[in-house]
Amino acid sequence: MTAAQAALTLLGVTVLACMVMVGTVLERKLRRDKREFTSLARRERLERALVSGDEAAIRPVAARACDEPQAQVDFAITAAKTVDRLVDGNRLVLHRVAIHLGLVHCLIAQLRSSDPIERGRAVFLLGELRFPGTEVVLARLLSDPDPDVRLVAAAELGGMASETSADALIAALMSGGLAPERIIERLGVGWAVPRLVAVLEDQERADSLAPPDREPVSTWRASVARALGVAGDPRAELTLARMLDSPHSEERVAAARALGPCGTRASLPVLIKALDDPVWEVRAQAAKSLRRLPEPSAVPPLEERLSDEAWWVRSNAADTLAELGDAGVAALRRALSHSDRYARERAREALALHGLVRT
């Protein structure tokens, strides 16, 4: 075989291989597109059936969801869009069908699967069906060996928005099985505020939610305070104000921060007192939270913090003064001749950043 023939043969093999690869890619894409089209059509039919309470149309989808993974995903995605806005009668139709066809039984059995993907799908669909009492089942999955299953369980419990689900999520904060941020984002809503306040105020309730085999993580109270801050609900104000007297600095930091969105004028004295806290993080958060309470009485103590030893305290104090009206701006201008150069620098920066420099 000549060199030219060898080159042609190699070229032919390469072209053939490329054609096979392109064909394989196209075939896979067509199959994927077909699956997606089928799933979309099934979701649209199910959504119409759920909204109208059409039991006959719900039944075949619920039956497939007992043992078809994609049908479970389609059912869960559709339920997530519709179940919370269904009228009571139509939700009862859904629940009746799911029980009669054994879907609930299948999903609970699936929670015992050794495959975390199987467990995760079961948690997702069970949560979105919004069966009363399901929270107790899902709460156990907050300690699942797989972190993704735990995250799905936390998300579904948050969506169920009940006292039981709030208690389960608080218990998860105490046990430390999930990153606090993932739980705080589920609890930082108005429906959970009464349970969050109660667990901070009632030691007996807190003990009932604590892990039975070990001490709760030391930061759980601070995490609850952070969730209250995310909720921004004034019902938490008194509890957070009391927490500013905690012997634990991380709790005082969280309380000072949360009183910004949760506090009213009644919080002004405790936040001003917190400006003298021995921990600079508490002072910094108190200075920042006072920005939400534009009261002239906060100006003198904030002016003193312009020479604080911690940069963040000086920074937050200056930014808050810049937003407290004429009295705050006057304090910043007085600080331009302060004996402490750090106070002078921060006052100058705040005036410039807030467009308050005299021309």
C-alpha positions in Angstrom: 0.0 0.0 0.0 1.4 3.4 -1.0 1.6 6.3 1.3 -1.3 8.0 -0.6 -3.5 5.0 -0.2 -2.7 4.7 3.5 -3.6 8.4 3.9 -6.9 7.9 2.1 -7.7 4.9 4.1 -7.0 6.8 7.4 -9.1 9.7 6.2 -11.9 7.4 5.3 -11.8 5.7 8.8 -11.7 9.1 10.5 -14.7 10.4 8.5 -16.6 7.2 9.2 -15.8 7.5 12.9 -17.0 11.1 12.9 -20.2 10.1 11.2 -20.9 7.4 13.8 -20.2 9.9 16.6 -22.5 12.5 15.1 -25.2 9.9 14.5 -24.9 8.8 18.1 -25.2 12.4 19.4 -28.2 13.1 17.2 -29.9 9.9 18.3 -29.4 10.7 22.0 -30.6 14.2 21.5 -33.7 13.0 19.7 -34.4 10.5 22.5 -33.9 13.2 25.1 -36.1 15.6 23.2 -38.8 13.0 23.0 -38.6 12.3 26.7 -38.8 16.0 27.5 -41.7 16.5 25.2 -43.5 13.5 26.8 -42.8 14.9 30.3 -43.9 18.4 29.4 -47.2 17.1 28.0 -47.8 14.9 31.0 -47.1 17.8 33.4 -49.5 20.0 31.5 -52.3 17.4 31.5 -51.7 16.7 35.2 -51.8 20.4 36.1 -55.2 20.8 34.3 -56.5 17.8 36.1 -55.3 19.0 39.5 -56.8 22.4 39.1 -60.1 21.0 37.9 -60.2 18.1 40.3 -60.5 15.6 37.4 -59.9 12.3 39.3 -60.0 10.2 36.2 -57.1 12.2 34.7 -55.1 12.1 37.9 -55.3 8.4 38.4 -53.1 7.1 35.5 -50.3 9.6 36.4 -50.5 8.6 40.1 -50.3 5.0 39.1 -47.2 5.4 37.0 -45.6 7.5 39.8 -45.5 4.3 42.0 -42.7 2.8 40.0 -41.5 5.1 37.2 -38.8 7.6 38.2 -39.6 10.1 35.5 -43.3 10.0 36.3 -42.4 10.7 40.0 -40.4 13.8 39.0 -43.1 15.0 36.7 -45.7 14.6 39.4 -43.6 16.4 42.0 -42.8 19.3 39.7 -46.4 19.7 38.8 -47.5 19.4 42.4 -45.0 22.1 43.4 -46.7 24.5 41.0 -50.3 23.7 41.9 -51.0 22.0 45.2 -50.6 25.0 47.4 -53.2 26.9 45.4 -55.8 24.2 45.0 -59.2 24.6 46.6 -59.7 22.2 49.5 -62.1 19.9 47.6 -59.6 19.4 44.7 -56.7 18.8 47.1 -58.9 16.1 48.8 -59.4 14.5 45.4 -55.6 14.3 44.9 -55.1 12.9 48.3 -57.9 10.3 47.9 -56.4 9.1 44.6 -52.9 8.9 46.0 -54.0 6.8 48.9 -56.3 4.6 47.0 -53.7 3.7 44.4 -51.1 3.1 47.0 -48.8 5.9 45.9 -48.2 7.1 49.5 -47.4 3.6 50.6 -45.0 3.2 47.7 -43.2 6.5 48.5 -42.8 5.7 52.2 -41.4 2.3 51.2 -39.0 4.0 48.8 -37.6 6.1 51.6 -36.0 2.9 52.8 -34.1 2.4 49.5 -30.3 2.1 49.6 -30.2 4.5 46.7 -30.1 8.2 47.8 -31.6 9.2 44.5 -34.6 7.0 45.1 -35.0 8.4 48.6 -34.6 12.0 47.4 -37.4 11.6 44.8 -39.7 10.0 47.4 -39.0 12.9 49.8 -39.6 15.5 47.0 -43.0 14.0 45.9 -44.2 13.2 49.4 -43.5 16.8 50.5 -45.2 18.4 47.4 -48.3 16.3 47.9 -48.8 18.1 51.2 -50.4 15.2 53.1 -51.2 16.1 56.7 -48.9 14.3 59.0 -46.2 13.8 56.4 -43.9 16.1 58.4 -43.2 13.4 60.9 -42.0 11.1 58.2 -39.9 13.7 56.4 -38.4 14.9 59.7 -36.6 11.5 60.0 -34.9 12.2 56.6 -33.2 15.3 58.1 -30.7 12.8 59.5 -30.3 10.8 56.3 -26.8 9.7 55.5 -26.9 11.5 52.2 -26.5 15.4 52.4 -28.7 15.9 49.3 -31.5 13.9 50.8 -31.3 16.0 53.9 -31.5 19.2 51.9 -34.6 18.0 50.0 -36.2 17.1 53.3 -35.5 20.5 54.7 -36.9 22.2 51.7 -40.1 20.2 51.7 -40.6 20.7 55.5 -40.2 24.5 54.9 -42.8 24.3 52.1 -45.3 22.6 54.4 -45.3 25.6 56.7 -46.7 23.9 59.8 -45.8 23.9 63.5 -44.6 20.4 63.2 -42.3 21.2 60.3 -40.9 24.2 62.1 -40.1 22.1 65.2 -38.4 19.5 62.9 -36.2 22.2 61.4 -35.4 23.7 64.7 -34.4 20.2 65.9 -32.1 19.9 62.9 -30.4 23.2 63.9 -29.8 21.7 67.3 -28.4 18.5 65.9 -26.1 20.2 63.4 -26.9 17.7 60.6 -27.2 20.4 58.0 -25.4 23.7 57.4 -27.3 26.3 59.5 -27.8 28.6 56.4 -29.9 25.9 54.7 -32.3 25.7 57.6 -32.3 29.4 58.3 -33.6 30.1 54.8 -36.5 27.8 55.4 -37.4 29.1 58.9 -36.9 32.8 58.1 -40.6 33.4 57.3 -43.6 34.6 59.2 -45.3 31.3 59.7 -42.3 30.0 61.7 -41.9 33.0 64.0 -44.1 31.9 66.9 -42.2 28.5 67.1 -38.9 30.2 66.9 -39.7 32.7 69.7 -41.2 29.9 71.8 -38.1 27.7 71.6 -35.9 30.6 72.7 -38.2 31.5 75.6 -39.2 28.1 76.9 -36.4 25.8 78.1 -38.8 22.9 78.4 -39.7 23.2 74.7 -36.1 23.5 73.7 -35.2 20.4 75.7 -38.0 18.5 73.9 -36.4 19.2 70.5 -32.8 18.6 71.5 -31.0 15.5 70.3 -31.7 12.6 72.7 -28.1 11.2 72.6 -26.0 14.3 72.9 -25.9 18.0 73.7 -27.2 20.4 71.0 -24.7 22.4 69.0 -23.6 25.5 70.9 -24.7 27.9 68.2 -28.3 26.8 67.7 -29.8 29.8 69.6 -27.8 32.2 67.5 -29.0 30.5 64.4 -32.7 30.8 65.5 -32.0 34.5 66.1 -30.6 34.8 62.6 -33.8 33.1 61.2 -35.9 35.7 63.1 -33.8 38.5 61.5 -34.5 37.0 58.1 -38.2 36.9 58.8 -38.0 40.6 60.0 -41.1 40.1 62.2 -41.7 42.6 65.1 -43.2 39.7 67.2 -39.6 38.6 67.8 -38.4 42.0 69.1 -38.7 41.4 72.9 -37.0 38.0 72.7 -34.2 39.4 70.7 -33.8 42.3 73.1 -33.5 39.9 75.9 -30.8 37.9 74.0 -28.6 41.0 74.1 -28.0 40.1 77.7 -26.8 36.6 76.8 -23.4 35.5 78.2 -22.6 34.1 74.7 -21.2 36.6 72.3 -22.4 34.8 69.2 -26.0 35.1 70.5 -25.6 38.8 71.2 -24.2 39.4 67.7 -27.1 37.6 66.1 -29.6 39.4 68.3 -28.1 42.8 67.5 -28.2 42.1 63.8 -31.8 40.7 63.9 -33.1 43.7 65.7 -32.4 45.8 62.6 -35.2 44.3 60.6 -37.3 43.2 63.6 -37.0 46.1 65.9 -39.1 49.2 66.5 -38.4 52.4 68.5 -38.7 50.2 71.7 -35.4 48.6 70.7 -33.5 51.8 70.7 -32.3 51.7 74.3 -30.9 48.2 74.1 -29.2 48.8 70.8 -27.6 51.9 72.2 -26.5 49.9 75.2 -25.0 47.3 72.9 -22.7 50.0 71.4 -20.7 49.5 74.6 -20.5 45.7 74.4 -17.0 44.3 75.0 -17.2 42.3 71.8 -16.6 44.5 68.7 -18.9 42.3 66.5 -21.8 43.2 68.8 -21.0 46.9 68.7 -20.7 46.7 64.9 -24.1 45.0 64.4 -25.8 47.4 66.9 -24.4 50.4 65.0 -25.7 48.9 61.7 -29.2 48.1 63.1 -29.6 51.6 64.4 -29.7 52.7 60.8 -33.3 51.2 60.7 -34.3 53.4 63.6 -33.6 57.0 62.6 -33.8 58.6 66.0 -31.7 61.7 67.0 -31.0 60.2 70.4 -28.8 57.6 68.8 -26.4 60.3 67.4 -24.2 61.0 70.5 -23.4 57.3 71.2 -22.7 56.6 67.5 -20.5 59.7 67.4 -18.4 58.2 70.2 -18.0 55.0 68.2 -16.3 56.9 65.4 -13.1 56.4 67.4 -13.7 52.8 68.2 -10.7 50.5 68.1 -12.5 48.2 65.5 -12.7 49.4 61.9 -16.1 47.8 61.3 -17.6 49.6 64.3 -16.3 52.9 63.1 -17.5 52.2 59.6 -21.0 51.2 60.6 -21.3 54.1 63.0 -20.3 56.6 60.3 -22.7 55.1 57.7 -25.6 55.1 60.2 -24.8 58.7 61.2 -24.9 59.7 57.5 -28.5 58.4 57.3 -29.8 60.0 60.6 -30.6 63.3 59.1 -29.1 66.7 60.0 -28.0 65.7 63.4 -26.0 62.7 62.1 -24.4 64.7 59.3 -23.4 67.4 61.8 -21.7 64.8 64.0 -19.7 63.6 61.0 -18.6 67.1 60.2 -17.6 67.6 63.8 -15.5 64.5 63.6 -13.5 66.0 60.7 -11.5 67.8 63.4 -11.5 64.9 65.9 -8.3 64.2 67.8 -8.4 60.6 66.6 -7.2 60.4 63.0 -9.2 57.2 62.4 -12.4 59.0 63.4 -11.4 61.9 61.0 -10.7 59.5 58.2 -13.9 57.5 58.6 -16.1 60.7 58.9 -14.5 62.1 55.7 -15.1 58.8 53.8 -18.7 58.6 55.0 -19.5 62.2 54.0 -18.0 61.5 50.5 -19.7 58.2 50.0 -23.1 59.5 50.9 -22.7 62.7 48.8 -22.6 65.0 51.9 -19.4 66.9 51.2 -20.0 70.6 51.1 -19.2 72.3 47.8 
